[in-house]
Amino acid sequence: MCLDALQQKVSSPEKNVPLSLETVATFLKTLMNNTSHMTPELVEQFKQIQGAYLQSYPKLSTTLADPSKTGMEAPFSPEVEEEANLYFQKIYTAQLTIDEIITLLQRFKNSTNQREQEIFACMIHNLFDEYRFFPKYPEKELMITGILFGSLVQNQLVSYIPLGIALRYVLEGTLLLVPLLC
């Protein structure tokens, strides 16, 4: 039943409330530790689900590889956070264009370098985490962020659950603007 629930979440994120990284990590670790009790078909289903979640959440690979990690640790190292924030600063100060940052994110997402993958995951995570503050953003920064969100979706830099979240945020943001435009 757990596999079916996870499969449904990863297959149809637009129809489901997304799971937190910690919840996904807990599910996957528990299932990983119990594959000996699964039929070969269920093990195969588990591997497919695990792969889909690892693509959506690159940081999960670190959590799942180290049994001492619970998934509740700080999501990213201070160095990765600092570098991700530096890229955002460059976007908002016009030192980098949206096209340049999208090219960089595409490279990081597809990189075999773990640090670059973590920077990519951190930037996506931080952008989504900032959503709650968007109503307080100055107009210029809000426009840049909106273009960045749209570019992430257009360039398929987010998929599965993150794509569903991004689209939900865009829809909610649009609905908030409607009364202001009338």
CORHUWO-V568736 format. One line per field, one symbol per residue. ss: DSSP state (a for helix, b for strand, c for the rest). burial: b if it has 24 or more other ideal C-beta (glycine too) atoms within 12 Angstrom, else e. Layout:
ss: ???
burial: ???
//
This chain:
ss: caaaaaaaaaacaaacccccaaaaaaaaaaaaccaaaccaaaaaaaaaaaaaaaaacccaaaaaaccccccccccccaaaaaaaaaaaaaaacccccaaaaaaaaaaaaccccaaaaaaaaaaaaaaaaaaaaaaaccaaaaaaaaaaaaaaaacccccaaaaaaaaaaaaaaaaaaaaaac
burial: ebbeebbebbeebeeeebbebebbbbbbbebbeeeeeeeeeeeebbeebbebbbbbbbbbbbbbeeeeeebeeebbeeebeebbeebbeebbeeeeebeebbebbeebbeeeeeebbbbbbbbbbbbbbbbeebeeeeeeeeebbbebbebbbebebbbbbbbbbbbbbbeebeeeeeeeee
//
